């Protein structure tokens, strides 16, 4: 009979944990106060479900409104980082390089000559070399491509920076939940130990069982110390990356699930933009070699006064490429195109493999997490209370009671591990693929736009 009751109670215990909005709600303590909190959390969880996701919306309205409360502040904080300010300076530098490249290649030359002889000779000459090979146009195109590559690289860097900082905040939230859970376990075990000491004095509990509870309290104390250390490490990482230890953060695992349900297996990845532009840059470099080695003619216009005679002359000078036709330089540039194309294919292959792994792994993680939620969302407060009452009445031994609580704690920590794995998988991929920054731009308020724009047109 006792084994049946224990089995039923254990089944109820595994459904006592409720995770809502990043708060820890569980019913391990057999007290009406904690039970009421758990039931309240259940009601909050049931009322948090929003309307169905529209086809053209990324998030449900309620969730998006919540994200808009903390995401702009985070982006504003990131925009103030020295790394981002350096990126802004690099962008401005690229814009200046475009303006510089769009200047004329050759300036006119002015020559003055005087010859002292029996008859003095005065001459004035003006010469201008023509940009016959379109060096200016090719240089402008190169500067534009280099600027576009720079902007693509900066956008990818920003996505990775944002992913790293969001992951640090997510890990901080998870460590704080683990710390809260460990603290509550410690307090509850201390309360149960007080009850056990009263039972021991009344002769209702053996000394061995009392020592078991003391050992459990020591174990909980160690767990709390380890959880506190992990929380301090997580806080330190946030301070290192963002300069502050506390920022508004809202868990968004449901939104990750919505993203996964809508993601395309053949998405155009921003991380490939730079490699694609590198191919165009290599082709432009081949055009630059051809332009630089082109025979640009020079036109001369001169006037001369010799005594009473006035003379006007015009001439054209054309370089003769008979000793060097620069064919080797052109071959080198052509090889650069092949190298850039192969680098693009290699980059595409790596990202495609990562995308396939992500598309396979994250849905499975979300499915396991959903399974875990379905098993712990059912209210288990009454089951926990019944187990505590059975232990107090002596129908359940202390060792069996403690084993049940350890299983309950292990189940909760598994859920935290799954949450961390989901955040890590999604944020790492979104950062490495360059998709995170455009997505956050859509979610954030328009009052906090990104400083990186693809405003440099291709010629």
C-alpha positions in Angstrom: 0.0 0.0 0.0 2.9 2.4 0.9 4.6 1.7 -2.4 1.4 2.5 -4.3 1.0 5.8 -2.4 4.7 6.6 -3.0 4.4 5.9 -6.7 1.4 8.1 -7.1 3.0 10.9 -5.0 6.2 10.7 -7.1 4.1 11.0 -10.3 2.5 14.1 -8.9 5.8 15.5 -7.8 7.2 15.5 -11.3 4.3 17.7 -12.3 4.8 20.4 -9.6 7.2 22.7 -11.4 5.8 25.6 -13.3 8.1 27.9 -15.2 6.3 31.2 -16.2 7.9 34.4 -17.4 11.3 33.4 -16.0 10.1 33.0 -12.4 10.6 29.9 -10.4 7.3 28.4 -9.1 7.3 25.0 -7.6 5.3 23.2 -4.8 7.9 21.2 -3.0 6.9 22.7 0.4 3.8 21.3 2.0 2.5 24.7 3.0 -0.6 26.5 1.9 1.4 29.7 1.0 3.6 27.9 -1.5 0.7 25.9 -2.8 -1.3 29.2 -3.4 1.7 30.6 -5.2 1.9 27.6 -7.5 -1.8 27.7 -8.3 -1.5 31.5 -9.0 1.4 30.8 -11.3 -0.7 28.2 -13.1 -3.5 30.8 -13.7 -0.9 33.2 -15.0 0.5 30.6 -17.3 -2.9 29.8 -18.7 -3.7 33.5 -19.3 -0.4 34.3 -21.0 -1.3 32.5 -24.2 -1.9 35.2 -26.9 -3.7 35.0 -30.2 -2.5 32.9 -33.1 0.5 34.2 -35.0 -0.4 36.1 -38.1 1.3 35.1 -41.3 3.2 38.4 -41.7 4.0 39.0 -38.1 7.1 37.7 -36.3 5.6 37.9 -32.8 2.2 38.0 -31.2 1.2 41.5 -30.3 1.4 41.0 -26.5 4.9 39.5 -26.7 6.2 42.2 -29.1 4.9 44.9 -26.8 6.9 43.3 -23.9 10.1 43.0 -26.0 9.8 46.6 -27.1 10.1 47.5 -23.4 13.6 46.1 -23.0 15.1 45.5 -26.4 15.6 49.2 -27.3 17.4 49.8 -24.1 19.7 46.9 -24.8 20.4 48.1 -28.3 21.0 51.6 -27.0 23.5 50.2 -24.5 25.3 48.3 -27.3 25.4 51.3 -29.6 27.4 53.1 -26.9 30.1 50.5 -26.7 33.6 51.5 -27.9 33.6 48.6 -30.4 30.4 50.0 -32.0 31.8 53.5 -32.1 34.8 52.2 -33.9 32.6 50.4 -36.4 30.8 53.7 -37.1 34.1 55.4 -37.7 35.0 52.7 -40.2 31.7 53.2 -42.0 32.4 56.9 -42.3 35.9 56.1 -43.5 34.5 54.0 -46.3 32.1 56.8 -47.3 35.1 59.2 -47.6 37.0 56.6 -49.6 34.2 56.5 -52.2 34.2 60.3 -52.5 38.0 60.3 -52.9 37.9 57.6 -55.6 35.3 59.6 -57.6 37.8 62.4 -58.2 39.6 62.9 -61.5 42.7 60.8 -62.0 44.9 63.3 -63.8 45.3 67.0 -63.2 46.4 69.3 -66.0 50.1 70.3 -66.2 51.3 73.8 -66.9 54.8 74.5 -68.4 56.6 77.8 -68.7 59.9 78.1 -70.6 62.3 80.9 -71.4 65.4 80.8 -73.6 68.0 83.5 -73.6 69.6 83.8 -77.0 70.1 86.3 -79.7 66.4 86.2 -80.1 64.6 85.5 -76.7 62.1 82.7 -76.8 59.1 82.5 -74.5 56.8 79.4 -74.4 53.7 78.4 -72.5 52.5 74.8 -72.6 49.4 73.1 -71.2 49.0 69.4 -71.2 46.2 67.0 -70.0 46.3 63.2 -69.8 43.0 61.6 -70.7 41.5 58.8 -68.6 41.1 56.6 -71.6 41.0 53.4 -69.6 38.3 54.7 -67.2 40.6 54.5 -64.1 38.2 56.8 -62.3 35.1 54.7 -62.9 36.9 51.5 -61.9 38.3 53.1 -58.7 34.8 54.3 -57.7 33.4 50.9 -58.3 36.1 49.3 -56.2 35.5 51.8 -53.4 31.8 51.1 -53.4 32.4 47.3 -53.3 34.9 47.7 -50.5 32.4 49.8 -48.6 29.6 47.2 -49.1 32.0 44.5 -47.9 32.8 46.6 -44.9 29.2 47.2 -44.1 28.4 43.5 -44.5 31.3 42.6 -42.2 30.2 45.2 -39.6 26.6 43.9 -39.8 27.8 40.4 -39.2 30.0 41.6 -36.3 27.1 43.4 -34.8 24.9 40.3 -35.1 27.6 38.2 -33.3 28.1 40.9 -30.7 24.3 41.1 -30.0 24.1 37.3 -29.9 26.9 37.1 -27.4 25.3 39.7 -25.2 21.8 38.3 -25.4 23.2 34.8 -24.5 25.0 36.3 -21.5 21.7 37.9 -20.3 19.9 34.6 -20.9 22.5 32.7 -19.0 22.3 35.3 -16.2 18.5 34.8 -16.0 19.0 31.0 -15.9 21.6 31.2 -13.2 19.4 33.5 -11.1 16.5 31.0 -11.4 18.9 28.2 -10.4 20.0 30.3 -7.4 16.4 31.0 -6.4 15.6 27.4 -6.6 18.6 26.4 -4.6 17.8 29.0 -1.9 14.2 27.8 -1.7 15.4 24.2 -1.4 17.7 25.2 1.4 15.0 27.0 3.3 12.5 24.2 2.9 15.0 21.6 4.1 15.8 23.7 7.1 12.1 23.9 7.9 11.7 20.2 7.5 14.7 19.6 9.7 13.1 21.6 12.5 10.0 19.4 12.2 12.2 16.3 12.2 13.9 17.5 15.4 10.5 17.8 17.1 9.6 14.4 15.9 12.9 13.0 17.2 12.3 14.5 20.6 8.8 13.0 20.6 10.3 9.6 19.7 8.5 9.5 16.3 11.7 9.7 14.2 14.9 7.7 14.5 18.4 9.2 14.9 19.4 7.8 11.5 16.5 9.6 9.8 17.4 12.8 11.6 21.0 12.6 10.4 19.7 12.0 6.8 17.9 15.3 6.9 21.0 17.0 8.3 23.0 15.6 5.5 20.4 16.8 3.0 20.6 20.3 4.5 24.4 20.2 4.1 24.0 19.1 0.5 21.5 21.9 -0.1 23.9 24.4 1.4 26.6 23.2 -1.0 24.2 23.4 -3.9 23.2 26.9 -2.9 26.9 28.0 -2.7 27.6 26.5 -6.1 24.5 28.2 -7.6 25.6 31.5 -6.1 29.0 31.2 -7.6 27.6 30.4 -11.0 25.3 33.5 -10.7 28.3 35.7 -9.8 30.2 34.4 -12.9 27.1 35.1 -15.1 26.9 38.6 -13.6 30.5 39.2 -14.2 30.2 38.2 -17.9 27.3 40.6 -18.3 29.4 43.4 -16.8 32.3 42.6 -19.0 30.2 42.7 -22.2 27.7 45.4 -21.4 29.3 47.4 -18.5 26.3 46.9 -16.2 25.1 43.9 -14.3 21.4 44.5 -14.5 19.4 45.1 -17.6 15.8 44.5 -18.5 15.4 41.0 -20.0 12.4 39.0 -21.0 12.7 35.3 -21.8 11.6 34.6 -25.4 11.7 30.8 -25.8 8.1 30.9 -27.2 9.2 33.4 -29.8 12.1 31.1 -30.8 9.5 28.4 -31.3 7.5 30.7 -33.6 10.7 31.5 -35.5 11.5 27.9 -36.0 8.0 27.1 -37.3 8.4 29.8 -40.0 12.1 29.5 -40.9 13.0 28.6 -44.4 15.4 25.8 -45.3 16.8 27.9 -48.1 17.1 31.3 -46.4 19.4 33.9 -47.9 22.0 34.3 -45.2 23.5 37.8 -44.6 26.7 36.1 -43.6 27.3 35.2 -47.3 26.9 38.8 -48.4 30.6 39.7 -47.8 31.9 36.6 -49.6 29.6 37.3 -52.5 30.8 40.8 -52.7 34.4 39.6 -52.6 33.8 37.8 -55.9 32.6 41.0 -57.4 35.6 42.8 -55.9 37.9 40.3 -57.5 36.3 40.9 -60.9 36.6 44.7 -60.4 40.3 44.3 -59.5 40.7 42.5 -62.8 39.1 45.5 -64.5 41.4 47.8 -62.5 44.5 46.1 -63.8 43.2 46.6 -67.3 42.4 50.2 -66.6 45.7 50.9 -64.9 47.7 49.4 -67.7 45.7 51.1 -70.5 47.6 53.5 -72.7 46.2 56.9 -71.7 47.1 59.6 -74.3 48.3 63.0 -73.3 47.2 66.2 -75.3 49.6 69.1 -75.4 48.7 72.7 -76.3 51.5 75.3 -76.4 52.2 78.8 -77.5 55.6 80.2 -78.2 57.0 83.7 -79.0 60.4 84.0 -80.7 61.2 87.5 -81.5 58.3 88.9 -83.4 57.1 85.5 -84.4 54.2 83.9 -82.5 53.7 80.1 -82.8 50.9 77.8 -81.7 51.4 74.0 -81.3 49.3 71.0 -80.5 50.5 67.5 -79.9 49.4 64.1 -78.7 51.5 61.6 -76.9 50.5 57.9 -76.7 52.5 55.3 -74.6 53.7 52.4 -76.6 53.3 49.1 -74.8 55.9 47.2 -76.8 58.2 46.2 -74.0 55.6 45.3 -71.5 52.0 44.5 -72.3 51.2 43.6 -68.6 49.6 40.3 -69.5 51.0 38.6 -66.4 49.3 41.2 -64.2 46.0 40.5 -65.9 46.5 36.7 -65.4 47.2 37.3 -61.7 43.9 39.3 -61.4 42.0 36.6 -63.2 43.3 34.0 -60.7 42.1 36.2 -57.9 38.5 35.8 -59.3 38.8 32.0 -59.2 40.1 32.2 -55.6 37.3 34.5 -54.5 34.7 32.1 -56.1 36.2 29.1 -54.3 36.3 31.0 -51.0 32.6 31.9 -51.5 31.7 28.2 -52.2 33.7 27.1 -49.1 31.9 29.7 -46.9 28.5 28.7 -48.4 29.2 25.0 -47.7 30.1 25.6 -44.1 27.1 27.8 -43.4 24.8 25.4 -45.3 26.0 22.6 -43.1 25.5 24.7 -39.9 22.1 25.6 -41.1 21.1 22.0 -41.7 22.4 21.1 -38.3 20.5 24.0 -36.7 17.3 23.1 -38.6 17.6 19.6 -37.3 18.7 20.2 -33.7 16.7 23.2 -32.5 13.2 21.7 -33.3 14.2 18.6 -31.4 15.4 20.7 -28.5 12.1 22.6 -28.5 10.1 19.3 -28.7 12.0 17.9 -25.7 11.4 21.2 -23.9 7.7 21.0 -24.7 7.6 17.4 -23.4 9.2 18.6 -20.2 6.7 21.4 -19.8 3.7 19.2 -20.4 4.9 16.9 -17.6 5.5 19.7 -15.1 2.7 22.2 -15.9 0.0 20.1 -14.2 -0.5 21.4 -10.7 1.3 19.2 -8.2 0.8 21.2 -5.0 -1.7 18.7 -3.5 0.6 15.8 -4.3 3.5 17.6 -2.6 1.3 18.4 0.4 0.2 14.8 0.6 3.8 13.5 0.5 4.8 15.9 3.3 1.8 14.7 5.4 2.7 11.1 4.7 6.2 11.7 5.9 5.0 13.5 9.0 2.6 10.7 9.8 5.3 8.1 9.3 3.7 6.4 6.3 6.7 7.4 4.1 10.3 6.9 5.3 12.7 9.8 5.4 15.0 8.2 2.8 12.1 7.7 0.4 10.9 11.2 1.0 14.3 12.8 0.4 14.8 10.7 -2.8 11.5 12.0 -4.1 12.6 15.6 -3.5 15.9 15.0 -5.2 14.1 13.6 -8.3 11.9 16.7 -8.3 15.0 19.0 -8.1 16.7 17.0 -10.9 13.7 17.4 -13.1 13.6 21.1 -12.6 17.4 21.5 -13.4 16.9 19.5 -16.5 14.4 22.0 -17.7 16.9 24.8 -17.0 19.5 23.0 -19.0 17.1 22.6 -21.9 16.3 26.3 -21.8 20.0 27.3 -21.9 20.6 24.9 -24.8 17.8 26.4 -26.8 19.0 30.0 -26.2 22.6 29.0 -27.1 21.6 27.1 -30.2 19.3 29.8 -31.6 21.5 32.9 -30.7 24.7 31.3 -31.9 23.2 30.4 -35.3 21.4 33.8 -35.7 24.6 35.6 -34.8 26.9 33.6 -37.1 24.5 33.7 -40.0 24.0 37.5 -39.6 20.2 37.2 -39.2 20.0 38.5 -35.6 20.6 42.2 -36.3 17.9 42.6 -39.0 15.5 40.7 -36.8 16.1 42.9 -33.7 15.8 46.0 -35.9 12.2 44.9 -36.7 11.4 44.2 -33.1 13.0 47.3 -31.6 11.3 50.7 -31.6 12.0 52.9 -34.6 13.5 55.4 -32.1 16.5 53.2 -31.7 17.6 52.3 -35.2 20.9 50.5 -36.0 23.8 52.6 -37.0 24.7 50.2 -39.8 23.0 50.8 -43.1 23.6 49.5 -46.5 23.3 52.9 -48.1 26.3 52.6 -50.4 25.0 52.0 -53.9 26.7 49.8 -56.4 27.7 51.6 -59.5 
